Amino acid sequence: MIVRRLLSVVAVLSMTVSAFANNGRVERVEPLSWWTGMNTPLQLMLYGKNIGGCSLSAADGTEGLRVTAVHRADSPDYLFADVEIDADAAAGTYRLVLTDETGSETVIEYVIAERREGSRERQGFSTADMIYLLMPDRFADGDPSIDETDDTREETARHHLSGRHGGDIQGIIDHLDYIAGTGATAIWATPLLLDDEPFYSYHGYACADYYKIDPRFGTNELYREYVRQAHTRGLKIIMDIVTNHCGLSHWWVGNPPFNDWIHQFDTFTRTNALFSTNMDPNASRHDLKLNEEGWFDVSMPDMNLDNPFLLQYFKQWAVWWIEYADLDGLRVDTYPYNEKLPMSEWCRAVRDEYPCINIVGECWTGSSAQLAYWQADNPNRDGFNSHLPSIMDFPLQEAMVQALPTDSLKWNNGMVKIYDVLSHDFVYNDLSHMMIFAGNHDTDRIADVVRRNPDRVKLAMTMLATMRGIPQIFAGDEQMFVSADPSQGHGGLRVDFPGGWRGDKFNAFEPSNLKGGAADVYNHTTRLFNWRKNKKVIHSGRTLHFLTRDNTYAYFRYDDTDAVLVYINNSRGAKSIPWSDYAEITDSLCDGRDVLTGESVTVGEPMKVGPRKSMVVEFKRR
């Protein structure tokens, strides 16, 4: 069975602008370029009409680079070549010679650049950071001239909730100061690589070219400039990538290198989304196969990472973008839908190149035990090690959206949900490598969840700013954004940021324009996250929590020298701080200060916290 039988529409996309010289015979060479001093083995993928029978070698007289092996693919239009670069090789343009069966030669020029100093030692995002998640198409349109391009299919339709709206990389650059002002220290933008599906292409999760920024967002060069400018403002950049699937419009879909490059079925077969089959001792091989090999959607062919050439392709691809753009981390979409052993190898390879970089995987489950399975070095009973440093804390997110909207005092309702989920922290190998959030681009907005109640949105922000882990907020939640139309799903919740388009009547990027609940939530959020930047006890302290079954919740973040008390009152009435309950830690506390008001606080003094309010107090420890 070949891929062509599966597909009714195949778009062969134009060639990516790259660092090799096009010679007519070879249409593509990927990776586009490489660097001196890299640990990752280099395997070139060459694509061109009937090049599969050719040989490849370094040009006569070439020093520092050699082709050590050539591999034939199932398709006659591909050639894979292992290239070795000497440790002392000079940066420059190298000449490779492709020779066909007749002895005819084609010269390919390939750039090996000098690696920037300290690249291997780059530091990833950590608990000291707050991550600002945005969808570029919905954030700001900095360059309307590229809203539509001749080499892409879907046109702009801002009136359509699920259409392209025109946001781009320049729009992000234009508002980096706003992002930094929120207290954010890192940006996670949803995928910016080419997505050329005819509909719903704005989200970027159906990649059509792994080495090309979507021209409606900008260029590879502009992406690198975006990273550079973010770094000047103290903002790290996390790239959102997808290894599980590509888009139906990817240039290789109609003619893949190997017959098993993409998972294939006689008819369209969707994944069963049962990634519990990876650790479930009762799971059938049938269910595991459907989880790994079924397609995520009709426009998203499922990639087969058991193919060693594809796995190496993805290793190099991640390394290329980190090195090319100077990235600080990666976020991997739909992580457990991949084959787990190849993905473990992939994570280890990226970390071998960059030991201190962080990678967070989307492992969407409400089960703490199942989530813990996916974190690196977790003591799994089957011996599996994902080598994935960080995981997204969906159990905590689900507890937040269940706890915050309710006034119920029933036994297992309200803030008990938060207490309970954190009581499962014993299952995790590393609490410092968990991304915590109240919502993202795939979930309901937190303001919708709490029925537009600004006080309850502020409770969510208080917890995100003070709990263990790495906090992430979704663009606009700092202003209590709500969905345009919740009934329309993702298109409804992924609203435009007002002021990001020419002609917008209201500019929400200017905080002085905010009024009412939006201003209240913004001020609360930015105060806490800017305070958090330099609060080491929040970054690395332990947690001690207390529960009373009256829809309140209290916890301390503490270390040997500092402590922070966080009191959440999600009830209808004011509550007194029960100091006596906290005696096991409060006896050591002094010099208290309310972070939100600046007022001094003394342990034991009668204090009340109003309905649906929070209190954050920093102390010194004696």
C-alpha positions as CSV (number, residue, x, y, z in Angstrom):
1,M,0.0,0.0,0.0
2,I,1.5,3.3,-0.9
3,V,0.8,6.8,0.4
4,R,-0.8,7.9,-2.9
5,R,-3.8,5.6,-2.3
6,L,-4.5,7.5,0.9
7,L,-4.4,11.0,-0.4
8,S,-6.8,12.8,-2.7
9,V,-4.8,16.1,-2.7
10,V,-1.1,16.5,-2.7
11,A,0.6,19.9,-3.0
12,V,4.3,19.8,-3.9
13,L,5.6,23.0,-2.3
14,S,8.3,25.3,-3.7
15,M,11.8,24.8,-2.6
16,T,13.0,26.2,0.7
17,V,15.6,28.9,0.6
18,S,18.7,27.2,1.9
19,A,22.4,27.3,2.5
20,F,23.3,25.0,-0.4
21,A,23.6,26.0,-4.0
22,N,20.8,24.7,-6.2
23,N,22.2,23.1,-9.3
24,G,19.0,21.9,-11.1
25,R,19.5,18.2,-10.4
26,V,19.1,18.3,-6.7
27,E,16.0,20.2,-5.5
28,R,16.6,19.9,-1.7
29,V,19.4,19.1,0.7
30,E,18.4,18.9,4.4
31,P,19.6,20.0,6.9
32,L,20.0,23.3,5.1
33,S,23.5,23.8,6.6
34,W,25.6,22.7,9.6
35,W,28.2,23.9,12.0
36,T,31.7,23.1,13.2
37,G,32.1,21.5,16.6
38,M,28.8,19.6,16.7
39,N,28.2,16.3,18.5
40,T,25.2,15.3,16.5
41,P,26.1,13.0,13.5
42,L,25.2,14.6,10.2
43,Q,23.1,12.7,7.7
44,L,22.1,14.6,4.6
45,M,18.8,13.9,2.9
46,L,19.0,14.8,-0.9
47,Y,15.9,15.0,-3.0
48,G,15.8,15.2,-6.8
49,K,14.5,13.4,-9.8
50,N,16.1,9.9,-10.1
51,I,19.1,10.7,-7.9
52,G,18.7,7.4,-5.9
53,G,21.2,5.6,-8.0
54,C,23.9,8.2,-7.7
55,S,27.0,8.3,-5.5
56,L,28.1,11.2,-3.4
57,S,31.5,12.2,-2.3
58,A,33.5,15.2,-1.2
59,A,35.2,17.1,-4.1
60,D,38.8,16.3,-4.8
61,G,41.1,18.3,-2.5
62,T,38.4,18.8,0.2
63,E,39.9,18.7,3.7
64,G,38.0,18.4,7.0
65,L,34.8,16.8,5.5
66,R,34.1,13.4,4.0
67,V,31.1,11.3,3.0
68,T,31.4,8.0,4.9
69,A,28.3,6.2,3.6
70,V,25.5,6.5,1.1
71,H,22.0,4.9,1.7
72,R,19.4,4.2,-1.0
73,A,15.7,4.8,-0.2
74,D,12.6,3.1,-1.6
75,S,11.9,6.1,-3.7
76,P,14.3,6.7,-6.6
77,D,14.2,10.4,-5.9
78,Y,16.1,10.4,-2.6
79,L,19.6,9.7,-1.4
80,F,20.8,9.7,2.2
81,A,24.5,10.4,3.0
82,D,26.5,10.2,6.2
83,V,28.9,13.1,6.4
84,E,31.8,13.3,8.9
85,I,33.3,16.7,9.8
86,D,36.7,16.8,11.5
87,A,36.9,18.4,14.9
88,D,39.3,21.0,13.6
89,A,37.5,21.6,10.3
90,A,37.3,25.2,9.2
91,A,34.0,27.0,8.6
92,G,33.2,27.6,5.0
93,T,31.5,26.4,1.8
94,Y,32.2,22.8,1.0
95,R,31.8,21.1,-2.4
96,L,30.1,17.7,-2.7
97,V,29.9,15.8,-5.9
98,L,26.9,13.8,-7.0
99,T,27.8,11.2,-9.7
100,D,25.2,9.3,-11.7
101,E,25.5,5.9,-13.4
102,T,26.9,7.5,-16.6
103,G,29.7,9.3,-14.7
104,S,28.0,12.7,-15.0
105,E,28.8,14.9,-12.1
106,T,26.7,17.6,-10.2
107,V,28.4,19.8,-7.7
108,I,26.5,20.8,-4.5
109,E,27.8,23.6,-2.3
110,Y,27.1,23.0,1.4
111,V,27.8,25.6,4.1
112,I,29.5,24.6,7.4
113,A,29.3,27.7,9.6
114,E,31.3,28.4,12.7
115,R,29.5,27.5,15.9
116,R,28.8,30.4,18.2
117,E,30.9,30.4,21.4
118,G,29.1,28.8,24.4
119,S,26.3,27.4,22.2
120,R,26.5,23.9,23.8
121,E,26.2,25.4,27.3
122,R,23.0,27.4,26.7
123,Q,20.6,27.4,29.6
124,G,17.0,26.4,29.1
125,F,13.9,27.8,30.7
126,S,13.4,26.9,34.4
127,T,11.3,27.6,37.5
128,A,12.8,31.1,37.5
129,D,10.8,31.8,34.4
130,M,7.2,32.7,33.5
131,I,6.2,31.5,30.0
132,Y,3.9,33.6,27.9
133,L,2.1,31.5,25.3
134,L,0.8,33.1,22.2
135,M,-0.7,32.2,18.8
136,P,1.1,34.3,16.3
137,D,-1.8,34.5,13.8
138,R,-4.0,35.9,16.7
139,F,-1.5,38.2,18.4
140,A,-0.5,41.1,16.1
141,D,-0.3,41.9,12.4
142,G,3.0,43.7,12.1
143,D,3.3,43.3,8.3
144,P,0.0,43.3,6.4
145,S,1.9,42.9,3.1
146,I,2.5,39.3,3.8
147,D,-1.0,38.4,5.0
148,E,-1.4,36.5,1.7
149,T,1.4,35.2,-0.5
150,D,1.6,33.7,-4.0
151,D,3.1,30.4,-2.7
152,T,0.5,29.6,0.0
153,R,-3.1,28.7,-0.4
154,E,-5.3,29.9,2.4
155,E,-6.2,33.6,2.3
156,T,-6.8,35.9,5.2
157,A,-10.4,36.0,6.6
158,R,-10.3,37.9,9.9
159,H,-14.1,37.8,10.1
160,H,-14.0,33.9,10.2
161,L,-13.2,32.6,13.7
162,S,-11.3,29.6,12.2
163,G,-9.7,31.5,9.4
164,R,-6.3,33.2,9.1
165,H,-6.3,36.6,10.7
166,G,-2.8,37.9,9.7
167,G,-0.7,37.9,12.8
168,D,3.0,37.4,12.2
169,I,6.5,37.5,13.6
170,Q,6.9,41.2,13.2
171,G,3.7,41.7,15.3
172,I,5.4,39.7,18.1
173,I,8.6,41.8,17.8
174,D,6.6,45.0,17.9
175,H,5.1,44.0,21.3
176,L,8.0,42.3,23.1
177,D,8.1,45.2,25.6
178,Y,4.5,44.5,26.5
179,I,5.2,40.8,27.0
180,A,8.2,41.6,29.2
181,G,6.1,44.0,31.2
182,T,3.7,41.3,32.3
183,G,6.6,39.6,34.2
184,A,7.1,37.0,31.5
185,T,10.7,35.9,30.9
186,A,10.0,33.4,28.1
187,I,7.8,33.1,25.1
188,W,6.2,30.0,23.7
189,A,4.7,30.7,20.3
190,T,2.6,28.0,18.6
191,P,4.3,26.7,15.4
192,L,5.6,29.2,12.9
193,L,6.7,26.7,10.3
194,L,4.9,26.5,7.0
195,D,1.4,25.1,7.2
196,D,-0.2,25.1,3.7
197,E,-3.5,23.3,4.3
198,P,-6.3,25.0,2.4
199,F,-8.3,25.6,5.6
200,Y,-7.5,26.1,9.3
201,S,-3.8,26.6,8.6
202,Y,-3.4,29.4,11.0
203,H,-2.5,27.1,14.0
204,G,0.6,25.7,12.3
205,Y,0.4,22.2,13.6
206,A,0.2,20.6,10.1
207,C,3.7,21.3,8.9
208,A,4.4,21.4,5.2
209,D,8.2,22.2,5.4
210,Y,10.3,21.6,8.5
211,Y,12.9,24.1,7.4
212,K,10.8,27.0,6.4
213,I,9.0,29.7,8.4
214,D,5.5,30.2,6.9
215,P,5.9,33.2,4.6
216,R,2.6,34.6,6.0
217,F,4.5,34.8,9.4
218,G,7.8,36.0,7.9
219,T,11.1,34.4,7.0
220,N,13.8,32.3,8.6
221,E,15.9,35.3,8.9
222,L,13.1,37.3,10.6
223,Y,12.5,34.5,13.1
224,R,16.2,34.6,14.0
225,E,15.9,38.4,14.5
226,Y,12.8,37.9,16.7
227,V,14.9,35.6,19.0
228,R,17.7,38.1,19.1
229,Q,15.4,41.0,20.0
230,A,13.7,38.9,22.6
231,H,17.0,38.0,24.2
232,T,17.9,41.7,24.5
233,R,14.8,42.1,26.7
234,G,15.5,39.1,28.9
235,L,13.0,36.9,27.1
236,K,13.8,33.3,26.3
237,I,12.3,31.7,23.2
238,I,10.7,28.2,23.2
239,M,10.0,26.7,19.8
240,D,6.8,24.6,19.4
241,I,7.5,21.5,17.3
242,V,5.6,18.4,16.1
243,T,7.3,15.1,15.5
244,N,4.2,12.9,15.6
245,H,2.6,14.2,12.4
246,C,3.2,16.5,9.4
247,G,0.6,18.1,7.2
248,L,-1.1,16.6,4.2
249,S,0.5,19.3,2.1
250,H,4.0,18.5,3.1
251,W,6.2,18.3,0.0
252,W,7.2,14.6,0.7
253,V,3.7,13.2,1.3
254,G,3.1,12.1,-2.3
255,N,6.5,10.7,-2.7
256,P,8.1,9.7,0.7
257,P,11.6,8.4,0.8
258,F,10.6,5.0,2.3
259,N,7.3,3.1,2.1
260,D,7.1,3.1,6.0
261,W,8.0,6.8,6.3
262,I,4.3,7.5,7.1
263,H,1.9,5.1,8.8
264,Q,-0.5,3.8,6.3
265,F,-3.9,2.1,6.4
266,D,-6.4,0.9,3.7
267,T,-8.8,3.7,4.8
268,F,-8.4,6.7,7.0
269,T,-7.7,5.6,10.6
270,R,-7.6,8.1,13.4
271,T,-5.5,7.6,16.6
272,N,-7.5,6.2,19.5
273,A,-5.7,8.7,21.8
274,L,-5.1,6.0,24.3
275,F,-1.5,6.8,25.2
276,S,-2.1,5.0,28.5
277,T,-1.4,1.9,26.4
278,N,2.3,2.8,26.8
279,M,2.3,1.9,30.5
280,D,-0.9,-0.1,31.0
281,P,0.0,-3.7,31.9
282,N,-3.4,-4.8,30.6
283,A,-3.2,-3.0,27.2
284,S,-3.6,-4.9,24.0
285,R,-1.0,-4.6,21.2
286,H,-4.0,-3.6,18.9
287,D,-4.8,-0.5,21.1
288,L,-1.1,0.5,21.3
289,K,-0.7,0.2,17.6
290,L,-3.7,2.5,17.0
291,N,-2.4,5.1,19.5
292,E,1.0,5.2,17.8
293,E,0.1,4.8,14.2
294,G,-3.4,6.3,13.8
295,W,-3.6,9.8,12.3
296,F,-4.2,12.7,14.6
297,D,-6.6,14.2,12.0
298,V,-7.5,13.8,8.3
299,S,-4.9,16.5,7.3
300,M,-2.1,15.2,9.6
301,P,-0.3,12.1,8.3
302,D,1.3,10.1,11.2
303,M,5.0,9.9,11.0
304,N,6.8,6.6,11.7
305,L,9.7,7.3,14.1
306,D,10.6,3.6,14.0
307,N,12.2,4.4,10.6
308,P,15.8,5.2,11.6
309,F,16.3,7.7,8.8
310,L,13.2,9.7,9.8
311,L,14.4,9.6,13.5
312,Q,17.8,11.0,12.5
313,Y,16.0,13.6,10.3
314,F,14.1,14.9,13.3
315,K,17.1,14.9,15.6
316,Q,19.0,17.0,13.2
317,W,16.0,19.2,12.5
318,A,15.6,20.1,16.2
319,V,19.4,20.7,16.6
320,W,19.4,22.8,13.4
321,W,16.7,25.2,14.6
322,I,18.3,25.5,18.1
323,E,21.7,26.4,16.6
324,Y,20.4,28.5,13.7
325,A,18.0,30.6,15.7
326,D,19.7,30.5,19.2
327,L,16.7,28.9,20.9
328,D,16.3,28.4,24.7
329,G,14.0,25.4,24.6
330,L,11.5,23.2,22.8
331,R,7.8,22.3,23.4
332,V,6.8,19.0,21.8
333,D,3.2,18.7,20.7
334,T,1.2,15.4,21.2
335,Y,4.2,13.8,22.8
336,P,2.8,10.4,23.8
337,Y,1.3,9.8,20.3
338,N,4.9,9.2,19.1
339,E,6.6,5.8,19.3
340,K,8.0,6.1,22.8
341,L,11.4,4.4,22.4
342,P,12.5,6.5,19.3
343,M,11.2,9.7,21.1
344,S,13.3,8.8,24.1
345,E,16.3,8.5,21.8
346,W,15.4,11.8,20.2
347,C,15.2,13.6,23.6
348,R,18.5,12.1,24.6
349,A,20.2,13.2,21.3
350,V,19.0,16.8,21.7
351,R,20.2,16.9,25.3
352,D,23.5,15.3,24.3
353,E,24.1,18.3,22.0
354,Y,22.7,20.8,24.6
355,P,22.9,19.4,28.1
356,C,21.2,22.3,29.8
357,I,18.4,23.0,27.4
358,N,14.9,22.3,28.5
359,I,12.2,20.3,26.5
360,V,8.6,20.2,27.7
361,G,6.2,17.6,26.3
362,E,2.5,17.8,26.0
363,C,1.3,14.7,27.7
364,W,-2.4,15.4,28.1
365,T,-3.8,13.3,31.0
366,G,-5.5,14.0,34.2
367,S,-3.8,11.1,35.9
368,S,-0.8,12.1,37.9
369,A,0.6,8.6,37.8
370,Q,0.3,8.4,34.0
371,L,1.8,11.9,33.6
372,A,4.8,11.0,35.8
373,Y,5.6,8.1,33.5
374,W,6.7,10.5,30.8
375,Q,9.2,12.5,32.8
376,A,12.9,11.7,32.5
377,D,14.4,9.3,35.1
378,N,11.0,8.4,36.6
379,P,11.4,5.0,38.3
380,N,9.0,3.3,35.9
381,R,8.3,-0.4,36.6
382,D,8.9,-1.3,33.0
383,G,12.3,0.4,33.1
384,F,11.3,3.0,30.4
385,N,13.1,6.3,30.5
386,S,11.7,9.1,28.3
387,H,14.7,11.4,28.7
388,L,12.1,14.2,28.4
389,P,13.0,16.8,31.1
390,S,9.7,18.6,31.5
391,I,6.0,17.7,31.4
392,M,2.8,19.8,31.3
393,D,0.8,19.6,34.5
394,F,-2.6,18.8,33.2
395,P,-3.8,17.2,36.5
396,L,-3.3,20.6,38.2
397,Q,-4.9,22.5,35.4
398,E,-8.0,20.2,35.5
399,A,-8.2,20.7,39.3
400,M,-8.1,24.4,38.9
401,V,-10.9,24.6,36.4
402,Q,-13.0,22.3,38.7
403,A,-12.2,24.1,41.9
404,L,-12.4,27.8,41.0
405,P,-15.9,28.1,39.6
406,T,-17.8,26.5,42.5
407,D,-19.1,27.7,45.8
408,S,-19.9,24.2,46.8
409,L,-18.8,23.0,50.3
410,K,-19.4,19.3,49.5
411,W,-16.7,16.9,50.7
412,N,-14.7,16.7,47.5
413,N,-15.5,20.0,45.8
414,G,-13.9,23.4,45.6
415,M,-10.3,24.0,46.8
416,V,-10.1,20.4,48.0
417,K,-9.4,19.6,44.3
418,I,-6.2,21.6,44.4
419,Y,-5.0,20.1,47.7
420,D,-5.7,16.6,46.4
421,V,-3.8,16.9,43.1
422,L,-0.8,18.4,44.9
423,S,-0.9,15.5,47.4
424,H,0.1,13.3,44.4
425,D,3.4,15.1,44.0
426,F,5.1,12.0,45.4
427,V,4.8,10.3,42.0
428,Y,6.9,12.8,40.1
429,N,10.6,12.5,39.7
430,D,11.3,16.3,39.4
431,L,8.7,18.9,40.5
432,S,10.9,21.7,39.2
433,H,10.4,20.4,35.6
434,M,6.6,20.7,35.5
435,M,4.9,23.4,33.5
436,I,1.8,24.7,35.4
437,F,-1.0,26.6,33.8
438,A,-4.7,27.4,34.1
439,G,-5.4,27.3,30.4
440,N,-3.8,27.3,27.0
441,H,-4.7,27.5,23.3
442,D,-6.4,24.1,23.4
443,T,-8.5,24.5,26.7
444,D,-11.3,26.8,27.7
445,R,-10.1,30.2,28.8
446,I,-9.9,30.6,32.5
447,A,-12.1,33.7,32.4
448,D,-14.8,31.6,30.6
449,V,-14.4,28.8,33.2
450,V,-15.1,31.2,36.1
451,R,-17.9,32.9,34.3
452,R,-16.0,36.2,33.8
453,N,-15.4,36.7,37.5
454,P,-12.2,38.8,37.8
455,D,-11.6,37.8,41.4
456,R,-11.5,34.2,40.6
457,V,-9.2,34.8,37.6
458,K,-6.9,36.6,40.1
459,L,-7.0,33.5,42.3
460,A,-5.8,31.4,39.4
461,M,-2.9,33.9,38.8
462,T,-2.0,33.9,42.4
463,M,-1.6,30.1,42.4
464,L,0.4,30.1,39.1
465,A,2.8,32.7,40.5
466,T,3.5,30.9,43.7
467,M,3.2,27.1,43.2
468,R,6.0,24.7,42.4
469,G,6.9,24.3,38.8
470,I,7.3,26.6,35.7
471,P,4.2,28.9,35.3
472,Q,2.7,29.5,31.8
473,I,-0.1,31.9,31.0
474,F,-2.0,32.2,27.7
475,A,-1.9,35.6,25.9
476,G,-4.8,37.7,27.1
477,D,-5.5,35.8,30.3
478,E,-3.6,38.6,32.1
479,Q,-6.4,40.8,31.0
480,M,-9.2,38.3,31.5
481,F,-9.8,37.6,27.8
482,V,-12.9,35.6,27.1
483,S,-13.9,33.6,24.0
484,A,-15.6,35.2,21.1
485,D,-18.0,32.3,20.9
486,P,-17.3,29.2,23.1
487,S,-19.6,27.1,21.0
488,Q,-17.2,27.4,18.1
489,G,-14.4,25.5,19.9
490,H,-10.8,26.5,19.2
491,G,-11.7,29.2,16.8
492,G,-13.8,30.9,19.4
493,L,-11.3,30.9,22.2
494,R,-8.3,31.9,20.1
495,V,-9.3,35.5,19.9
496,D,-7.3,38.4,18.4
497,F,-5.3,40.7,20.8
498,P,-7.0,44.1,20.4
499,G,-4.6,46.7,19.1
500,G,-2.6,44.2,17.1
501,W,-4.2,45.2,13.8
502,R,-4.3,48.5,12.0
503,G,-7.8,50.0,12.5
504,D,-8.5,48.3,15.8
505,K,-10.6,50.7,17.9
506,F,-9.1,49.6,21.2
507,N,-5.4,49.0,22.0
508,A,-5.0,46.4,24.8
509,F,-1.2,46.5,24.4
510,E,-1.3,49.9,26.3
511,P,-2.1,49.0,29.9
512,S,-3.3,52.5,30.7
513,N,-6.3,51.8,28.4
514,L,-7.5,48.9,30.5
515,K,-10.5,49.5,32.7
516,G,-12.6,47.5,35.3
517,G,-11.9,43.8,35.7
518,A,-9.4,43.8,32.9
519,A,-7.2,46.4,34.6
520,D,-7.7,44.7,38.0
521,V,-6.6,41.3,36.7
522,Y,-3.7,42.8,34.7
523,N,-2.3,44.8,37.7
524,H,-2.6,41.8,40.0
525,T,-0.9,39.5,37.5
526,T,1.9,41.7,36.6
527,R,2.6,42.7,40.2
528,L,2.9,39.0,41.2
529,F,5.0,37.8,38.3
530,N,7.4,40.7,38.4
531,W,7.9,40.1,42.1
532,R,8.3,36.4,41.4
533,K,11.3,37.0,39.1
534,N,13.8,37.4,42.0
535,K,12.1,35.2,44.6
536,K,14.3,32.1,44.9
537,V,12.1,30.5,47.5
538,I,9.3,30.3,44.9
539,H,11.7,29.0,42.3
540,S,13.2,26.2,44.4
541,G,11.5,26.1,47.8
542,R,9.5,23.2,49.2
543,T,5.7,23.2,49.7
544,L,3.8,22.8,52.9
545,H,0.0,22.9,52.5
546,F,-3.1,23.1,54.7
547,L,-6.7,22.5,54.0
548,T,-10.0,23.4,55.7
549,R,-13.1,22.2,54.0
550,D,-14.7,25.7,53.6
551,N,-13.4,26.3,50.0
552,T,-10.1,27.8,51.3
553,Y,-6.6,26.6,50.8
554,A,-3.3,27.7,52.2
555,Y,0.3,26.7,51.5
556,F,3.8,27.8,52.3
557,R,6.8,27.9,49.9
558,Y,9.8,27.8,52.1
559,D,13.6,27.1,52.3
560,D,16.1,27.7,55.1
561,T,16.0,31.5,55.0
562,D,12.7,32.5,53.5
563,A,9.0,31.6,53.4
564,V,5.9,32.7,51.5
565,L,2.4,32.1,52.8
566,V,-0.3,31.9,50.1
567,Y,-3.9,31.9,51.3
568,I,-6.7,31.3,48.8
569,N,-10.3,32.2,49.8
570,N,-12.6,30.9,47.1
571,S,-15.7,31.1,49.3
572,R,-18.5,33.7,49.4
573,G,-17.6,35.1,52.8
574,A,-14.5,36.6,54.5
575,K,-12.2,34.2,56.3
576,S,-9.9,34.6,59.2
577,I,-6.3,33.3,58.9
578,P,-6.1,30.3,61.2
579,W,-2.6,31.0,62.4
580,S,-2.7,28.2,65.0
581,D,-3.1,25.6,62.3
582,Y,0.3,26.7,60.8
583,A,2.3,26.6,64.1
584,E,4.7,23.9,62.7
585,I,6.2,26.6,60.4
586,T,5.1,30.0,61.7
587,D,7.2,29.8,64.9
588,S,10.2,30.4,62.7
589,L,8.8,33.3,60.7
590,C,9.4,37.1,61.1
591,D,9.4,40.3,59.1
592,G,6.2,39.6,57.2
593,R,5.1,41.7,54.2
594,D,2.0,41.5,52.2
595,V,3.2,41.3,48.6
596,L,0.0,42.7,47.1
597,T,-0.5,45.7,49.5
598,G,3.0,46.3,50.8
599,E,1.7,46.3,54.4
600,S,3.6,44.5,57.3
601,V,2.2,41.3,58.6
602,T,2.9,39.7,62.0
603,V,2.2,36.1,62.7
604,G,-0.7,35.6,65.0
605,E,-2.4,38.9,64.5
606,P,-6.0,38.6,63.5
607,M,-6.4,38.9,59.8
608,K,-9.2,38.4,57.4
609,V,-9.2,37.6,53.7
610,G,-12.2,38.8,51.7
611,P,-14.4,36.5,49.6
612,R,-12.7,35.2,46.5
613,K,-9.5,37.0,47.5
614,S,-6.0,35.8,48.0
615,M,-3.2,36.9,50.3
616,V,0.5,36.4,49.6
617,V,2.9,37.2,52.5
618,E,6.7,36.9,52.3
619,F,8.6,36.2,55.6
620,K,12.1,35.7,56.8
621,R,12.9,32.6,58.8
622,R,14.8,32.8,62.1
